[in-house]
Amino acid sequence: MRCTRSQFPLAGKVMALLLAFCILFTFVSCQKKEEESSSTPPVTQTPPTTTETPVSSEDDGKLDVVPPDAGTLEKLENMKASNSDTVAWLSIPDTTIDDAVLQAADNDYYLRKDETKQYNFFGCYYADYENTFGERNLFSRNTVIYGHNMDDNKVHGKKFGQLLKYLNEDFAENHPYIYLTTEDDQLTFKIFAVYYSDIHFSYISTDPEDLTFMDILNEARERSEYNYDVDVNATDKIITLSTCTYKYGMREDQRFVVQARLLRNDEDAPATVSIEKNPNPKAPQF
């Protein structure tokens, strides 16, 4: 509140003194409130590879937002300054996946362009044009991110060729999280399915209805190379990382997919997860 001084006539000195006293009292009160406000401790920011610390835990049905860590936020903002199509920063520990995610008005624009919009055969990581970003409550039900894979090299593959590392059971157990940072939030997703697919399976639907969403989740589990001890239900949000693969030859209708569920409010994030090899994963339907 702004403190102001009023105008009066010369007569009535007593009233003037009383008004001056009121102004002094109000100023002291305002000053005290400002000092109390400035002494409030700042919110601690959490790095991507640690357990999320929510800003608030109000029981309003909303997901708790986590402040982005300073390092990732700086990289994201620098990239966005050079390309306004930047919507997020994606990272997976012990892979080369640690880069910006772009988004255009269609899914073809960044197919062979890099983050600077120049031609690049390997392209960049880009989100489905229908996805929404910001803080997690504004996210689509299924955040879909695409990236290239050229040779199925599980160790040195470029871009999303790195996802093939999840075919190694030890790697899968010890790398259960996908991290996505926006300017407003820092999200951790827990992997629940790793599988080969055909393009006829609608796993890239960004905002499916409840029944369709559950069908996608169930189908993903049937196809998964592992049985993950991670539950997913209709109220959850997920991330889908999709890339090409050459497991079934050079045909263009095959994909390799990693899907993960957003951590819920107050959910723990252990360093490893329990998985078992799926003895009979459902094969792509060509």
VOBA-1610 file (N, C-alpha, C; in pm, whole numbers, padded with zeros to 5 digits, always signed):
BEGIN
Met+00084-00119+00000Met+00000+00000+00000Met+00087+00124+00000Arg+00052+00220-00084Arg+00131+00342-00093Arg+00083+00443+00009Cys+00177+00503+00088Cys+00142+00603+00188Cys+00147+00741+00125Thr+00041+00822+00138Thr+00034+00955+00076Thr+00004+01060+00180Arg+00039+01183+00143Arg+00013+01297+00232Arg-00102+01378+00175Ser-00198+01424+00260Ser-00314+01503+00216Ser-00285+01652+00228Gln-00368+01731+00161Gln-00359+01877+00169Gln-00464+01929+00267Phe-00427+02029+00353Phe-00527+02095+00433Phe-00504+02242+00444Pro-00608+02316+00499Pro-00594+02459+00522Pro-00499+02483+00638Leu-00457+02610+00655Leu-00365+02644+00762Leu-00431+02631+00898Ala-00563+02659+00902Ala-00633+02649+01030Ala-00641+02504+01073Gly-00645+02483+01201Gly-00662+02349+01258Gly-00529+02281+01278Lys-00439+02341+01352Lys-00306+02282+01372Lys-00312+02148+01444Val-00409+02137+01532Val-00421+02011+01606Val-00450+01896+01511Met-00541+01921+01418Met-00575+01818+01320Met-00453+01784+01235Ala-00374+01885+01204Ala-00254+01861+01123Ala-00155+01773+01197Leu-00139+01799+01329Leu-00048+01717+01409Leu-00097+01573+01416Leu-00227+01556+01434Leu-00284+01420+01439Leu-00261+01347+01307Leu-00280+01415+01197Leu-00260+01353+01066Leu-00114+01314+01046Ala-00024+01402+01091Ala+00118+01372+01078Ala+00154+01248+01158Phe+00095+01234+01278Phe+00118+01116+01360Phe+00071+00990+01288Cys-00047+00998+01225Cys-00103+00882+01152Cys-00013+00842+01036Ile+00039+00943+00965Ile+00126+00914+00851Ile+00252+00844+00897Leu+00312+00892+01009Leu+00433+00832+01062Leu+00408+00688+01104Phe+00293+00665+01170Phe+00258+00530+01216Phe+00242+00434+01097Thr+00173+00481+00993Thr+00149+00397+00875Thr+00280+00365+00804Phe+00370+00463+00795Phe+00499+00441+00729Phe+00580+00333+00801Val+00584+00342+00935Val+00657+00243+01015Val+00598+00105+00995Ser+00464+00097+00991Ser+00395-00031+00971Ser+00428-00091+00835Cys+00424-00007+00728Cys+00456-00054+00593Cys+00600-00104+00586Gln+00691-00027+00649Gln+00832-00064+00646Gln+00856-00198+00713Lys+00784-00222+00823Lys+00799-00348+00895Lys+00755-00465+00810Lys+00643-00448+00737Lys+00592-00556+00651Lys+00690-00587+00538Glu+00752-00483+00479Glu+00848-00505+00372Glu+00969-00582+00422Glu+01015-00549+00545Glu+01130-00620+00600Glu+01097-00766+00625Glu+00975-00793+00677Glu+00935-00931+00701Glu+00928-01009+00572Ser+00874-00945+00465Ser+00861-01012+00335Ser+00997-01044+00276Ser+01092-00951+00288Ser+01223-00971+00228Ser+01305-01075+00301Ser+01266-01111+00423Ser+01341-01210+00500Ser+01295-01352+00474Thr+01193-01372+00387Thr+01143-01505+00357Thr+01248-01583+00279Pro+01285-01706+00321Pro+01392-01781+00254Pro+01349-01824+00115Pro+01442-01829+00014Pro+01409-01870-00122Pro+01380-02019-00130Val+01304-02060-00236Val+01273-02200-00258Val+01398-02271-00310Thr+01429-02387-00252Thr+01545-02463-00295Thr+01517-02532-00427Gln+01607-02519-00525Gln+01589-02583-00653Gln+01655-02719-00653Thr+01595-02813-00726Thr+01641-02951-00727Thr+01700-02988-00862Pro+01821-03046-00868Pro+01880-03087-00996Pro+01801-03202-01057Pro+01811-03222-01190Pro+01730-03323-01257Pro+01749-03464-01205Thr+01869-03499-01157Thr+01895-03636-01118Thr+01868-03665-00971Thr+01798-03578-00902Thr+01765-03602-00762Thr+01615-03605-00743Thr+01572-03648-00624Thr+01430-03656-00594Thr+01364-03519-00602Glu+01247-03514-00662Glu+01176-03387-00678Glu+01134-03329-00543Thr+01147-03199-00529Thr+01099-03128-00412Thr+00992-03029-00457Pro+00865-03055-00430Pro+00759-02968-00481Pro+00761-02831-00418Val+00713-02732-00494Val+00701-02596-00444Val+00594-02589-00337Ser+00483-02657-00358Ser+00374-02657-00262Ser+00307-02792-00264Ser+00232-02822-00159Ser+00163-02951-00149Ser+00016-02932-00117Glu-00043-02827-00171Glu-00184-02802-00144Glu-00269-02915-00200Asp-00366-02958-00124Asp-00452-03069-00165Asp-00564-03016-00254Asp-00525-02972-00374Asp-00623-02915-00467Asp-00638-02998-00592Gly-00581-03119-00592Gly-00592-03206-00708Gly-00490-03179-00815Lys-00408-03077-00798Lys-00309-03043-00898Lys-00176-03112-00869Leu-00095-03126-00973Leu+00038-03182-00958Leu+00133-03075-00907Asp+00222-03113-00816Asp+00316-03017-00759Asp+00424-02981-00861Val+00449-02853-00875Val+00550-02803-00968Val+00687-02799-00899Val+00792-02835-00972Val+00928-02836-00918Val+01010-02729-00991Pro+01074-02638-00919Pro+01155-02534-00985Pro+01270-02596-01064Pro+01294-02552-01186Pro+01407-02604-01265Pro+01540-02570-01197Asp+01638-02662-01209Asp+01769-02631-01152Asp+01837-02527-01240Ala+01925-02449-01180Ala+01983-02332-01247Ala+02061-02369-01372Gly+02138-02479-01366Gly+02221-02516-01480Gly+02140-02552-01603Thr+02040-02637-01584Thr+01956-02678-01698Thr+01874-02561-01750Leu+01825-02480-01658Leu+01744-02365-01699Leu+01827-02267-01783Glu+01953-02249-01746Glu+02039-02159-01824Glu+02059-02211-01966Lys+02083-02342-01979Lys+02101-02401-02112Lys+01973-02386-02195Leu+01860-02409-02130Leu+01732-02399-02199Leu+01705-02256-02246Glu+01730-02160-02159Glu+01704-02020-02194Glu+01799-01971-02304Asn+01924-02016-02300Asn+02019-01978-02405Asn+01975-02032-02540Met+01927-02157-02541Met+01880-02215-02666Met+01754-02145-02716Lys+01665-02113-02623Lys+01542-02045-02663Lys+01570-01906-02717Ala+01674-01842-02667Ala+01711-01709-02716Ala+01755-01714-02862Ser+01814-01827-02903Ser+01859-01842-03042Ser+01754-01907-03130Asn+01659-01980-03070Asn+01551-02043-03147Asn+01427-02050-03059Ser+01328-01969-03092Ser+01206-01960-03010Ser+01120-02085-03016Asp+01156-02181-03104Asp+01082-02307-03111Asp+01119-02402-02996Thr+01218-02365-02917Thr+01262-02448-02805Thr+01155-02454-02697Val+01116-02575-02657Val+01009-02591-02558Val+01055-02662-02431Ala+01167-02735-02438Ala+01209-02812-02320Ala+01353-02858-02337Trp+01405-02915-02227Trp+01539-02975-02228Trp+01525-03119-02181Leu+01574-03213-02263Leu+01560-03357-02236Leu+01694-03416-02196Ser+01695-03501-02093Ser+01820-03566-02054Ser+01794-03704-01995Ile+01886-03796-02026Ile+01888-03931-01968Ile+02032-03958-01926Pro+02058-03984-01799Pro+02194-04006-01751Pro+02265-04119-01825Asp+02397-04104-01842Asp+02483-04203-01906Asp+02446-04232-02051Thr+02387-04132-02116Thr+02366-04135-02261Thr+02408-03999-02315Thr+02408-03985-02445Thr+02436-03854-02505Thr+02308-03772-02520Ile+02198-03823-02468Ile+02070-03750-02474Ile+02070-03644-02366Asp+02104-03524-02403Asp+02111-03410-02311Asp+02108-03284-02397Asp+01988-03251-02444Asp+01978-03144-02543Asp+01837-03084-02546Ala+01824-02979-02624Ala+01696-02909-02636Ala+01594-02990-02714Val+01468-02965-02685Val+01356-03022-02760Val+01287-02907-02832Leu+01269-02923-02963Leu+01206-02820-03045Leu+01063-02861-03078Gln+00983-02766-03121Gln+00846-02796-03163Gln+00805-02698-03273Ala+00753-02752-03382Ala+00707-02670-03494Ala+00557-02690-03514Ala+00503-02627-03616Ala+00359-02635-03644Ala+00320-02768-03707Asp+00419-02848-03747Asp+00394-02982-03800Asp+00511-03071-03761Asn+00498-03202-03785Asn+00602-03296-03743Asn+00708-03320-03850Asp+00703-03246-03960Asp+00800-03264-04067Asp+00912-03160-04064Tyr+00885-03045-04006Tyr+00978-02933-04016Tyr+01118-02967-03965Tyr+01127-03031-03848Tyr+01257-03060-03788Tyr+01308-03201-03820Leu+01245-03266-03917Leu+01284-03402-03952Leu+01431-03409-03993Arg+01476-03311-04071Arg+01617-03305-04113Arg+01678-03168-04085Lys+01635-03105-03977Lys+01693-02978-03936Lys+01744-02989-03793Asp+01850-02914-03763Asp+01902-02913-03627Asp+01842-02797-03548Glu+01899-02771-03431Glu+01843-02668-03342Glu+01856-02527-03400Thr+01943-02510-03499Thr+01960-02379-03561Thr+01877-02365-03689Lys+01794-02463-03717Lys+01707-02466-03835Lys+01784-02488-03965Gln+01908-02538-03951Gln+01988-02571-04067Gln+01975-02720-04099Tyr+01995-02755-04227Tyr+01985-02895-04265Tyr+02085-02980-04188Asn+02035-03090-04134Asn+02120-03184-04063Asn+02054-03321-04077Phe+02128-03416-04132Phe+02071-03548-04158Phe+02022-03614-04030Phe+02088-03585-03918Phe+02049-03646-03791Phe+01939-03568-03720Gly+01904-03451-03772Gly+01795-03374-03716Gly+01820-03331-03573Cys+01713-03327-03493Cys+01721-03288-03353Cys+01608-03358-03279Tyr+01599-03337-03149Tyr+01485-03389-03073Tyr+01370-03290-03090Tyr+01254-03340-03129Tyr+01141-03250-03146Tyr+01012-03314-03096Ala+00926-03229-03041Ala+00800-03275-02982Ala+00690-03278-03087Asp+00594-03365-03065Asp+00477-03368-03152Asp+00410-03231-03153Tyr+00365-03189-03269Tyr+00309-03054-03283Tyr+00183-03034-03200Glu+00118-03142-03157Glu-00004-03130-03078Glu+00021-03119-02928Asn+00144-03142-02886Asn+00174-03138-02743Asn+00171-02996-02687Thr+00140-02986-02557Thr+00142-02858-02486Thr+00247-02864-02376Phe+00310-02749-02350Phe+00417-02742-02251Phe+00392-02629-02152Gly+00485-02609-02061Gly+00471-02510-01955Gly+00502-02578-01824Glu+00414-02563-01724Glu+00428-02644-01602Glu+00342-02769-01618Arg+00370-02871-01537Arg+00316-03005-01562Arg+00164-03012-01571Asn+00093-02927-01503Asn-00052-02931-01510Asn-00105-02889-01647Leu-00021-02825-01727Leu-00059-02783-01861Leu-00015-02883-01967Phe+00061-02983-01928Phe+00113-03081-02023Phe+00002-03168-02081Ser+00026-03217-02201Ser-00062-03315-02262Ser-00059-03443-02179Arg-00156-03526-02199Arg-00159-03656-02130Arg-00040-03741-02173Asn-00002-03731-02298Asn+00110-03809-02351Asn+00203-03715-02427Thr+00318-03684-02368Thr+00417-03598-02433Thr+00504-03685-02523Val+00497-03660-02653Val+00567-03743-02752Val+00686-03667-02809Ile+00804-03729-02800Ile+00926-03668-02852Ile+00991-03764-02951Tyr+01027-03710-03067Tyr+01088-03790-03174Tyr+01236-03758-03187Gly+01311-03858-03233Gly+01453-03839-03261Gly+01500-03950-03353His+01607-03925-03428His+01654-04024-03526His+01742-04131-03463Asn+01746-04245-03529Asn+01838-04354-03500Asn+01880-04410-03635Met+02011-04414-03660Met+02058-04450-03793Met+02111-04592-03807Asp+02158-04651-03695Asp+02225-04780-03715Asp+02204-04882-03604Asp+02115-04854-03508Asp+02090-04948-03398Asp+02216-04982-03319Asn+02315-04894-03319Asn+02436-04916-03241Asn+02405-04883-03095Lys+02404-04983-03010Lys+02357-04965-02872Lys+02455-04888-02784Val+02578-04870-02828Val+02679-04802-02747Val+02709-04663-02800His+02727-04652-02930His+02771-04525-02988His+02666-04463-03081Gly+02545-04510-03077Gly+02442-04455-03163Gly+02417-04307-03136Lys+02385-04232-03240Lys+02358-04090-03225Lys+02211-04066-03196Lys+02183-03949-03137Lys+02046-03907-03106Lys+01973-04020-03032Phe+01855-04058-03080Phe+01778-04160-03008Phe+01828-04302-03034Gly+01937-04316-03109Gly+02003-04445-03116Gly+02048-04489-02977Gln+02068-04392-02888Gln+02107-04419-02750Gln+01998-04495-02672Leu+01874-04483-02717Leu+01765-04553-02647Leu+01781-04704-02652Leu+01853-04754-02752Leu+01875-04898-02764Leu+01955-04954-02646Lys+02018-04866-02569Lys+02088-04911-02448Lys+01992-04978-02351Tyr+01864-04944-02361Tyr+01765-05003-02270Tyr+01738-05150-02301Leu+01794-05203-02407Leu+01784-05346-02433Leu+01880-05424-02344Asn+01972-05352-02279Asn+02061-05413-02180Asn+01990-05408-02045Glu+01964-05523-01987Glu+01884-05529-01865Glu+01947-05454-01749Asp+02079-05463-01736Asp+02147-05393-01627Asp+02133-05241-01644Phe+02147-05194-01767Phe+02131-05051-01793Phe+01988-05008-01761Ala+01891-05088-01801Ala+01751-05055-01778Ala+01719-05045-01628Glu+01774-05135-01549Glu+01749-05134-01405Glu+01809-05011-01338Asn+01924-04967-01388Asn+01997-04859-01322Asn+01973-04721-01383His+01889-04715-01485His+01857-04586-01549His+01706-04578-01573Pro+01630-04574-01464Pro+01484-04583-01476Pro+01412-04450-01501Tyr+01488-04340-01514Tyr+01421-04209-01522Tyr+01458-04131-01647Ile+01360-04055-01693Ile+01377-03958-01802Ile+01347-03821-01744Tyr+01433-03724-01772Tyr+01418-03590-01715Tyr+01383-03489-01825Leu+01282-03409-01799Leu+01240-03307-01894Leu+01220-03176-01819Thr+01285-03072-01866Thr+01280-02941-01800Thr+01222-02836-01893Thr+01129-02757-01842Thr+01078-02641-01913Thr+01119-02517-01834Glu+01083-02400-01883Glu+01115-02278-01810Glu+01036-02269-01680Asp+00929-02347-01669Asp+00840-02338-01553Asp+00844-02459-01461Asp+00909-02566-01503Asp+00896-02690-01426Asp+01010-02786-01459Gln+01032-02878-01367Gln+01132-02983-01385Gln+01064-03117-01358Leu+01051-03198-01461Leu+00970-03320-01453Leu+01058-03444-01457Thr+01022-03541-01373Thr+01090-03670-01371Thr+00988-03778-01406Phe+01022-03860-01506Phe+00935-03968-01550Phe+01000-04102-01520Lys+00921-04197-01471Lys+00970-04331-01438Lys+00930-04428-01550Ile+01028-04494-01609Ile+01003-04581-01724Ile+00917-04702-01685Phe+00820-04734-01771Phe+00735-04851-01748Phe+00728-04944-01868Ala+00783-04905-01984Ala+00778-04992-02102Ala+00889-04955-02200Val+00951-05060-02257Val+01054-05046-02360Val+01022-05150-02467Tyr+00995-05107-02590Tyr+00946-05206-02687Tyr+00966-05165-02833Tyr+00954-05268-02919Tyr+00948-05247-03064Tyr+00802-05236-03104Ser+00777-05153-03204Ser+00638-05133-03246Ser+00629-05113-03397Asp+00508-05129-03446Asp+00476-05089-03583Asp+00404-04955-03575Ile+00391-04886-03686Ile+00330-04754-03684Ile+00178-04759-03676His+00122-04879-03679His-00024-04891-03669His-00073-04882-03525Phe+00017-04902-03430Phe-00017-04888-03288Phe-00015-04739-03254Ser-00125-04689-03199Ser-00141-04544-03179Ser-00078-04494-03050Tyr+00046-04533-03024Tyr+00115-04492-02901Tyr+00153-04344-02902Ile+00144-04277-03019Ile+00180-04135-03026Ile+00058-04044-03013Ser-00055-04098-02975Ser-00173-04014-02951Ser-00146-03925-02830Thr-00156-03793-02846Thr-00114-03701-02741Thr-00216-03679-02630Asp-00343-03681-02663Asp-00448-03660-02562Asp-00565-03755-02583Pro-00540-03885-02568Pro-00646-03983-02589Pro-00749-03981-02477Glu-00869-04028-02507Glu-00971-04045-02404Glu-00927-04154-02307Asp-00993-04161-02192Asp-00952-04254-02086Asp-00938-04398-02136Leu-01040-04451-02203Leu-01036-04590-02247Leu-00924-04613-02348Thr-00907-04520-02440Thr-00799-04533-02539Thr-00663-04525-02471Phe-00651-04436-02374Phe-00526-04422-02299Phe-00492-04552-02228Met-00588-04613-02162Met-00564-04739-02092Met-00529-04850-02190Asp-00591-04849-02308Asp-00557-04948-02411Asp-00411-04933-02454Ile-00367-04807-02468Ile-00228-04781-02506Ile-00133-04833-02398Leu-00166-04807-02272Leu-00081-04851-02161Leu-00073-05004-02156Asn-00187-05070-02171Asn-00190-05217-02166Asn-00114-05278-02283Glu-00132-05218-02401Glu-00061-05267-02520Glu+00089-05247-02505Ala+00129-05135-02448Ala+00271-05107-02426Ala+00333-05212-02334Arg+00262-05250-02230Arg+00312-05351-02137Arg+00325-05487-02206Glu+00230-05519-02292Glu+00236-05647-02364Glu+00356-05652-02458Arg+00390-05539-02516Arg+00501-05533-02610Arg+00637-05516-02542Ser+00637-05470-02418Ser+00761-05433-02350Ser+00860-05549-02335Glu+00987-05518-02352Glu+01093-05617-02334Glu+01107-05658-02188Tyr+01058-05574-02097Tyr+01065-05602-01954Tyr+00928-05582-01890Asn+00909-05651-01780Asn+00792-05625-01695Asn+00838-05533-01582Tyr+00798-05408-01589Tyr+00837-05308-01490Tyr+00739-05307-01373Asp+00792-05291-01253Asp+00708-05278-01134Asp+00670-05130-01117Val+00602-05076-01217Val+00560-04936-01218Val+00414-04931-01261Asp+00327-04888-01173Asp+00185-04881-01208Asp+00155-04751-01281Val+00062-04756-01373Val+00018-04639-01449Val-00133-04646-01461Asn-00201-04534-01433Asn-00347-04535-01444Asn-00396-04416-01526Ala-00526-04404-01538Ala-00587-04304-01627Ala-00564-04160-01583Thr-00525-04139-01457Thr-00502-04002-01409Thr-00358-03957-01428Asp-00271-04048-01474Asp-00129-04016-01489Asp-00100-03947-01622Lys+00018-03885-01627Lys+00071-03830-01751Lys+00199-03906-01785Ile+00222-03926-01915Ile+00338-04005-01956Ile+00420-03930-02061Ile+00541-03981-02083Ile+00625-03931-02192Ile+00658-04049-02282Thr+00662-04026-02412Thr+00692-04128-02511Thr+00809-04082-02596Leu+00918-04160-02597Leu+01033-04133-02682Leu+01029-04233-02796Ser+01021-04185-02918Ser+01001-04272-03034Ser+01111-04252-03137Thr+01163-04364-03190Thr+01268-04355-03291Thr+01257-04470-03390Cys+01331-04460-03500Cys+01335-04567-03599Cys+01420-04683-03546Thr+01403-04799-03607Thr+01485-04914-03572Thr+01503-05000-03697Tyr+01602-05089-03691Tyr+01630-05175-03805Tyr+01632-05322-03764Lys+01564-05351-03656Lys+01558-05489-03607Lys+01496-05582-03711Tyr+01397-05532-03783Tyr+01325-05613-03882Tyr+01362-05572-04024Gly+01489-05542-04047Gly+01533-05504-04180Gly+01520-05354-04203Met+01512-05315-04329Met+01512-05173-04365Met+01372-05116-04383Arg+01271-05188-04347Arg+01135-05137-04363Arg+01115-05012-04278Glu+01033-04920-04326Glu+01018-04790-04261Glu+00904-04783-04160Asp+00833-04892-04141Asp+00717-04888-04051Asp+00743-04953-03917Gln+00868-04957-03873Gln+00903-05013-03743Gln+00963-04904-03655Arg+00939-04915-03524Arg+00985-04814-03430Arg+01037-04881-03301Phe+01123-04807-03232Phe+01164-04846-03097Phe+01115-04738-03003Val+01052-04778-02893Val+00980-04684-02807Val+01018-04704-02660Val+01036-04593-02590Val+01054-04594-02445Val+00946-04504-02387Gln+00869-04557-02292Gln+00762-04479-02229Gln+00780-04476-02078Ala+00745-04361-02019Ala+00764-04342-01875Ala+00650-04259-01818Arg+00623-04282-01690Arg+00515-04211-01620Arg+00571-04099-01534Leu+00503-03984-01535Leu+00542-03871-01451Leu+00529-03910-01304Leu+00632-03878-01225Leu+00624-03905-01082Leu+00506-03832-01021Arg+00437-03898-00930Arg+00323-03837-00863Arg+00370-03752-00746Asn+00278-03673-00692Asn+00311-03591-00575Asn+00362-03677-00461Asp+00476-03639-00405Asp+00537-03707-00289Asp+00582-03850-00319Glu+00593-03888-00445Glu+00640-04022-00478Glu+00792-04030-00468Asp+00841-04139-00408Asp+00985-04159-00398Asp+01043-04193-00535Ala+01173-04168-00550Ala+01242-04199-00675Ala+01369-04277-00644Pro+01357-04408-00616Pro+01475-04489-00587Pro+01569-04494-00706Ala+01697-04517-00680Ala+01798-04513-00786Ala+01778-04624-00888Thr+01721-04736-00846Thr+01696-04847-00937Thr+01551-04891-00926Val+01506-04967-01025Val+01370-05022-01022Val+01376-05172-01043Ser+01269-05240-01005Ser+01262-05384-01021Ser+01203-05418-01158Ile+01278-05493-01238Ile+01228-05535-01368Ile+01255-05684-01388Glu+01177-05745-01474Glu+01198-05884-01514Glu+01186-05893-01665Lys+01264-05979-01724Lys+01257-05998-01868Lys+01121-06054-01906Asn+01056-05991-02002Asn+00928-06042-02051Asn+00956-06164-02138Pro+00907-06282-02100Pro+00939-06403-02176Pro+00878-06406-02316Asn+00772-06327-02337Asn+00705-06332-02466Asn+00646-06196-02505Pro+00732-06098-02532Pro+00679-05966-02570Pro+00606-05972-02704Lys+00498-05899-02713Lys+00420-05896-02837Lys+00501-05830-02947Ala+00511-05896-03062Ala+00590-05844-03173Ala+00510-05743-03255Pro+00579-05656-03328Pro+00510-05562-03417Pro+00422-05635-03517Gln+00312-05571-03556Gln+00218-05632-03650Gln+00235-05567-03788Phe+00320-05629-03872Phe+00344-05574-04006Phe+00246-05634-04106
//
